[in-house]
Amino acid sequence: MKLLEGKTVAMTGGGGGLGRCYGLAMARAGAAIAVSDINLGAAQATRDAIIQAGGRAIAVKTDVTRAQSFEELFDRAEAEFGPLDVLVNIAGIFPRVALVEMPEEQWDAVIAINLKSVFLGARAAIRRMLPRKRGVVVSAASGTGIRGQPKGSAYSASKAAIIGFTRAVSLELKDTGVRINCFGPGATDTPMWRIGKSEEDIRRLLGAGYVYQPDDFSNIVVFLASDLSAPLNGEFISRDLHR
Ligand SMILES: NC(=O)c1ccc[n+]([C@@H]2O[C@H](COP(=O)([O-])OP(=O)(O)OC[C@H]3O[C@@H](n4cnc5c(N)ncnc54)[C@H](O)[C@@H]3O)[C@@H](O)[C@H]2O)c1
């Protein structure tokens, strides 16, 4: 029996660098995946890769800043694959801007896409999961939320808040059969990580060996989505070579 056999998973940010790898890994573990992204073409590419690898997936356009988008995503996932078992919140942005130069609209966008999305997604998913007494929400936080990063004040604040949100909600979920956890995959070579870096910087950082490849954390996400992680609720699982 595969770890995620029979599970229905909805994932945001599924067209991105990490979302693609996590979707493929969860599908290999037996899950049926509703891959969502605001970039429908990118979500469809992940869907196609999963189907080509022998898995089950659909692609759905989702704007994670809108509550209605989550209802549509979960309705599609449940119509296609059955009751929602797992929500994986991956969508995020990281504009690298110094605090003194940051427009207010950019702060608001980071908080809406990185943080409010986790609230909207978790609330909608958990409302469906509680009557069934099962389900898990897994969200991409970041070690940056703990240690900070220059030109990353909004991003770091949003990721720290995901950790606090996860701990608070886990207390409300005690003994319900529904769980919530988050993770930080460490600096990983994806389009997001490359933004604002010169080719020379990228070569230097990759050469220094402290940047991970997108697939390196996939098995941890599979574990958090699976019943193997049942003892964990409210946890932040991370690795961080900056320590
Ligand atoms: N790459 C890293 O080094 C790293 C490290 C720690 C945490 N993370 C976190 O992992 C997650 C994925 O990062 P990634 O590196 O794959 O980034 P990425 O830029 O490759 O993917 C992010 C995806 O989110 C989607 N997205 C953006 N706005 C959206 C919206 N409003 N609605 C729906 N989807 C939207 C994008 O279209 C994109 O496909 C992010 O939450 C990021 O903060 C990344």
The ligand as a MOL file (V3000), in Angstrom:
LIG
                    3D

  0  0  0     0  0            999 V3000
M  V30 BEGIN CTAB
M  V30 COUNTS 44 48 0 0 0
M  V30 BEGIN ATOM
M  V30 1 N 12.6240 28.4160 -3.2130 0
M  V30 2 C 13.0230 28.6180 -1.9790 0
M  V30 3 O 14.2140 28.8430 -1.7000 0
M  V30 4 C 12.0300 28.5510 -0.8440 0
M  V30 5 C 12.5210 28.4360 0.4720 0
M  V30 6 C 11.6110 28.3890 1.5280 0
M  V30 7 C 10.2390 28.4590 1.2720 0
M  V30 8 N 9.7860 28.5710 -0.0140 0 CHG=1
M  V30 9 C 8.3420 28.6650 -0.2120 0
M  V30 10 O 7.8950 27.6000 -1.0370 0
M  V30 11 C 6.7810 28.0360 -1.8290 0
M  V30 12 C 7.0700 27.7530 -3.3130 0
M  V30 13 O 8.2310 28.4440 -3.7130 0
M  V30 14 P 8.9180 28.2330 -5.1370 0
M  V30 15 O 10.3540 28.4410 -4.9350 0
M  V30 16 O 8.3990 26.9910 -5.7610 0 CHG=-1
M  V30 17 O 8.3490 29.5270 -5.9110 0
M  V30 18 P 7.8030 29.6710 -7.3960 0
M  V30 19 O 7.8220 31.1250 -7.6780 0
M  V30 20 O 8.5160 28.7480 -8.3340 0
M  V30 21 O 6.2810 29.1570 -7.2500 0
M  V30 22 C 5.2850 29.9180 -6.6060 0
M  V30 23 C 3.9800 29.6920 -7.3470 0
M  V30 24 O 2.9460 30.4500 -6.6980 0
M  V30 25 C 2.0770 30.9330 -7.7080 0
M  V30 26 N 1.2990 32.0950 -7.2590 0
M  V30 27 C 1.7300 33.3740 -7.0510 0
M  V30 28 N 0.7050 34.1680 -6.7180 0
M  V30 29 C -0.4220 33.3940 -6.6790 0
M  V30 30 C -1.7860 33.6420 -6.4100 0
M  V30 31 N -2.2470 34.8770 -6.0800 0
M  V30 32 N -2.6590 32.6090 -6.4700 0
M  V30 33 C -2.2360 31.3610 -6.7970 0
M  V30 34 N -0.9440 31.0660 -7.0810 0
M  V30 35 C -0.0380 32.0720 -7.0310 0
M  V30 36 C 3.0150 31.3050 -8.8600 0
M  V30 37 O 2.3360 31.4160 -10.1020 0
M  V30 38 C 4.0460 30.1840 -8.8110 0
M  V30 39 O 3.7120 29.1260 -9.6970 0
M  V30 40 C 6.5860 29.5260 -1.5270 0
M  V30 41 O 5.5580 29.6870 -0.5710 0
M  V30 42 C 7.9330 29.9270 -0.9520 0
M  V30 43 O 7.8240 31.0300 -0.0970 0
M  V30 44 C 10.6470 28.6120 -1.0750 0
M  V30 END ATOM
M  V30 BEGIN BOND
M  V30 1 1 1 2
M  V30 2 2 2 3
M  V30 3 1 2 4
M  V30 4 1 4 5
M  V30 5 2 4 44
M  V30 6 2 5 6
M  V30 7 1 6 7
M  V30 8 2 7 8
M  V30 9 1 8 9
M  V30 10 1 8 44
M  V30 11 1 9 10
M  V30 12 1 9 42
M  V30 13 1 10 11
M  V30 14 1 11 12
M  V30 15 1 11 40
M  V30 16 1 12 13
M  V30 17 1 13 14
M  V30 18 2 14 15
M  V30 19 1 14 16
M  V30 20 1 14 17
M  V30 21 1 17 18
M  V30 22 2 18 19
M  V30 23 1 18 20
M  V30 24 1 18 21
M  V30 25 1 21 22
M  V30 26 1 22 23
M  V30 27 1 23 24
M  V30 28 1 23 38
M  V30 29 1 24 25
M  V30 30 1 25 26
M  V30 31 1 25 36
M  V30 32 1 26 27
M  V30 33 1 26 35
M  V30 34 2 27 28
M  V30 35 1 28 29
M  V30 36 1 29 30
M  V30 37 2 29 35
M  V30 38 1 30 31
M  V30 39 2 30 32
M  V30 40 1 32 33
M  V30 41 2 33 34
M  V30 42 1 34 35
M  V30 43 1 36 37
M  V30 44 1 36 38
M  V30 45 1 38 39
M  V30 46 1 40 41
M  V30 47 1 40 42
M  V30 48 1 42 43
M  V30 END BOND
M  V30 END CTAB
M  END
